[in-house]
Amino acid sequence: MPDGDKFYWGVRGAGSRTLLSLARAGAGLELVADQGAKLVTGQLKKPVIRRVLAESLRILEPALPRFETDSSVPLPMADEVHGLFRRLRSNVTSDDFAAVTVRSAEDAYDRLRCSGRALPHSELTQELGHACTNAVLDYAVLDAKRFGLMSAAGRSANDQLAFERGLVSAVYERMASLFDRVLEGRGDESLRAPRRRSPREEFTLERLHAPLATTM
């Protein structure tokens, strides 16, 4: 395999190589986020992803304090909730993206439970959608290529963390209405990626494959 192809080892899912190439080449955040939204949309089109998101929401709704529920009703024990997530994960072992989506929902449960805040339903769905976006991008590209991207862009660990947080937020902002559709049971394979926000002319092979600028 040519040395240039080795940089792509470990990325997963349709669109992951393009996302990695853009991030590595120093493309603007808007352009990288547009490609990230396409990648996440590709996963949302899969019935198994939509199913585990809907089932995760059904687990979360009675498990966390919410504005719309009677605060006198006791919440289920954390061990019981984790058992439900383990059972859901065991049913999707054939799809790694579905498994990490369930894990992201479980992590969101732990974080929100520890906060002790009562959430409106809209905020709960936002938390779930944001967690799923983060998990998909991590599993597709960022977990495998974090240090390579830091090296290529000359970023420190803190700068890389800030870049990733900004990317996840920008992708979720584009995806929010699609997540709403899916969690309301209105999503299917016809889901389309959000309208791109970066000028189309910025996405050229010349820019994508141009050598990175070096600093002395």
C-alpha positions as CSV (number, residue, x, y, z in Angstrom):
1,M,0.0,0.0,0.0
2,P,1.4,3.5,-0.8
3,D,2.6,5.4,2.2
4,G,-0.1,8.1,1.6
5,D,-2.8,5.5,2.1
6,K,-1.4,4.5,5.5
7,F,-2.8,7.7,7.0
8,Y,-6.3,6.4,6.3
9,W,-5.9,3.1,8.2
10,G,-8.4,2.8,11.0
11,V,-11.1,5.2,9.7
12,R,-14.5,3.7,9.4
13,G,-17.7,4.5,7.5
14,A,-18.7,6.2,4.3
15,G,-17.2,9.7,4.0
16,S,-14.6,9.1,6.7
17,R,-11.7,9.4,4.4
18,T,-12.9,12.7,3.0
19,L,-13.5,14.1,6.5
20,L,-10.0,13.1,7.5
21,S,-8.4,14.6,4.3
22,L,-10.2,17.9,4.9
23,A,-9.2,18.0,8.6
24,R,-5.6,17.0,7.8
25,A,-5.3,19.6,5.0
26,G,-6.3,22.4,7.4
27,A,-9.7,23.1,5.7
28,G,-11.9,25.6,7.4
29,L,-14.3,24.4,10.2
30,E,-17.4,25.1,8.1
31,L,-16.1,22.8,5.3
32,V,-15.0,20.1,7.7
33,A,-18.4,20.3,9.5
34,D,-20.3,20.0,6.3
35,Q,-18.5,16.7,5.5
36,G,-19.0,15.6,9.1
37,A,-22.8,16.2,8.8
38,K,-22.8,14.0,5.6
39,L,-21.0,11.2,7.5
40,V,-23.4,11.3,10.5
41,T,-26.4,11.5,8.2
42,G,-25.2,8.4,6.4
43,Q,-25.4,6.6,9.8
44,L,-28.8,8.0,10.6
45,K,-30.2,6.5,7.4
46,K,-29.5,3.0,8.8
47,P,-32.6,1.5,10.5
48,V,-30.5,0.0,13.3
49,I,-29.2,3.5,14.2
50,R,-32.6,5.0,14.2
51,R,-33.9,2.1,16.3
52,V,-31.3,2.3,19.0
53,L,-31.7,6.1,19.3
54,A,-35.4,5.7,19.7
55,E,-35.0,2.9,22.3
56,S,-32.3,4.9,24.1
57,L,-34.7,7.8,24.4
58,R,-37.3,5.5,25.8
59,I,-34.8,4.4,28.5
60,L,-33.7,7.9,29.3
61,E,-37.2,9.5,29.6
62,P,-38.3,7.8,32.8
63,A,-34.7,7.5,34.2
64,L,-34.0,11.2,34.6
65,P,-35.7,14.1,36.4
66,R,-37.7,16.1,33.8
67,F,-40.0,19.1,33.9
68,E,-42.9,17.2,32.4
69,T,-43.0,14.4,35.0
70,D,-44.2,14.1,38.6
71,S,-41.1,14.7,40.8
72,S,-42.6,12.6,43.5
73,V,-42.3,9.4,41.4
74,P,-39.1,7.6,42.3
75,L,-36.5,7.2,39.5
76,P,-35.2,3.7,38.6
77,M,-31.9,2.7,40.2
78,A,-28.8,3.4,38.1
79,D,-28.0,-0.3,38.0
80,E,-31.4,-1.0,36.4
81,V,-30.9,1.6,33.8
82,H,-27.4,0.3,32.9
83,G,-28.9,-3.1,32.6
84,L,-31.3,-1.8,30.0
85,F,-28.5,-0.3,28.0
86,R,-26.5,-3.5,28.2
87,R,-29.4,-5.4,26.9
88,L,-29.8,-2.9,24.1
89,R,-26.1,-3.1,23.2
90,S,-26.2,-6.9,23.1
91,N,-28.8,-6.7,20.4
92,V,-26.7,-4.7,18.0
93,T,-23.4,-6.5,18.1
94,S,-23.4,-6.7,14.3
95,D,-23.1,-2.9,13.8
96,D,-20.3,-1.1,15.6
97,F,-21.8,2.3,15.0
98,A,-25.0,1.2,16.6
99,A,-23.1,-0.1,19.6
100,V,-21.2,3.1,20.1
101,T,-24.4,5.1,19.8
102,V,-25.9,3.1,22.6
103,R,-22.7,3.6,24.7
104,S,-23.0,7.4,24.0
105,A,-26.6,7.4,25.3
106,E,-25.5,5.5,28.4
107,D,-22.7,8.0,29.0
108,A,-25.2,10.8,28.6
109,Y,-27.4,9.2,31.2
110,D,-24.5,9.1,33.7
111,R,-23.6,12.7,33.1
112,L,-27.1,14.0,33.3
113,R,-27.9,11.9,36.4
114,C,-24.9,13.3,38.2
115,S,-25.9,16.8,37.3
116,G,-29.2,16.3,39.2
117,R,-31.0,18.8,36.9
118,A,-34.5,18.4,35.7
119,L,-34.6,18.6,31.9
120,P,-37.3,19.6,29.5
121,H,-37.9,17.0,26.8
122,S,-36.3,19.2,24.2
123,E,-33.1,19.4,26.1
124,L,-33.0,15.7,26.6
125,T,-33.3,15.0,22.9
126,Q,-30.6,17.6,22.3
127,E,-28.2,15.9,24.7
128,L,-28.9,12.5,23.1
129,G,-28.3,13.9,19.6
130,H,-25.1,15.7,20.5
131,A,-23.8,12.6,22.3
132,C,-24.6,10.5,19.2
133,T,-22.8,13.0,16.9
134,N,-19.8,13.0,19.1
135,A,-19.6,9.2,19.3
136,V,-20.0,8.7,15.5
137,L,-17.3,11.2,14.7
138,D,-15.0,9.8,17.3
139,Y,-15.5,6.2,16.1
140,A,-15.3,7.1,12.4
141,V,-12.2,9.2,12.4
142,L,-11.1,11.1,15.5
143,D,-10.2,8.2,17.9
144,A,-8.0,6.6,15.3
145,K,-6.4,9.7,13.9
146,R,-6.3,12.2,16.8
147,F,-2.5,12.2,17.2
148,G,-2.0,12.2,13.4
149,L,-4.2,15.3,13.1
150,M,-2.3,17.0,15.9
151,S,1.0,16.4,14.2
152,A,-0.3,17.4,10.7
153,A,-1.8,20.7,12.0
154,G,0.8,21.4,14.6
155,R,-1.8,21.4,17.4
156,S,-1.2,20.9,21.1
157,A,-3.4,18.4,23.0
158,N,-5.6,21.3,24.3
159,D,-5.8,22.8,20.8
160,Q,-6.9,19.5,19.4
161,L,-9.5,19.1,22.1
162,A,-10.9,22.6,21.3
163,F,-10.9,21.7,17.6
164,E,-12.9,18.5,18.2
165,R,-15.4,20.2,20.5
166,G,-15.9,22.9,17.9
167,L,-16.3,20.4,15.1
168,V,-18.8,18.2,17.1
169,S,-20.9,21.3,18.0
170,A,-20.9,22.6,14.4
171,V,-21.9,19.2,13.0
172,Y,-24.7,18.8,15.6
173,E,-26.0,22.3,14.9
174,R,-26.4,21.2,11.3
175,M,-28.0,17.9,12.3
176,A,-30.4,19.0,15.1
177,S,-33.5,19.0,12.9
178,L,-32.6,15.5,11.5
179,F,-32.2,14.1,15.0
180,D,-35.6,15.6,16.0
181,R,-37.2,13.8,13.0
182,V,-35.6,10.5,14.0
183,L,-36.5,10.8,17.7
184,E,-40.0,11.7,16.8
185,G,-40.2,8.6,14.6
186,R,-40.4,10.5,11.3
187,G,-36.9,9.6,9.9
188,D,-36.2,6.9,7.3
189,E,-33.7,6.1,4.6
190,S,-34.8,9.2,2.6
191,L,-33.0,11.5,5.2
192,R,-30.8,14.0,3.4
193,A,-27.7,15.7,4.7
194,P,-28.2,19.3,5.8
195,R,-27.6,22.0,3.2
196,R,-23.9,22.8,3.1
197,R,-22.8,26.1,4.6
198,S,-19.3,26.4,3.1
199,P,-19.0,27.7,-0.5
200,R,-18.9,24.8,-2.9
201,E,-15.9,26.2,-4.8
202,E,-13.8,25.7,-1.7
203,F,-14.1,21.9,-2.1
204,T,-11.5,21.3,-4.8
205,L,-9.0,18.5,-5.3
206,E,-6.3,21.1,-5.6
207,R,-7.0,22.5,-2.1
208,L,-7.6,19.1,-0.7
209,H,-4.3,17.7,-1.8
210,A,-2.2,20.8,-1.5
211,P,0.9,20.4,0.7
212,L,0.5,21.6,4.2
213,A,2.1,24.9,5.1
214,T,5.1,24.6,7.3
215,T,6.3,27.0,10.0
216,M,9.8,27.5,11.1
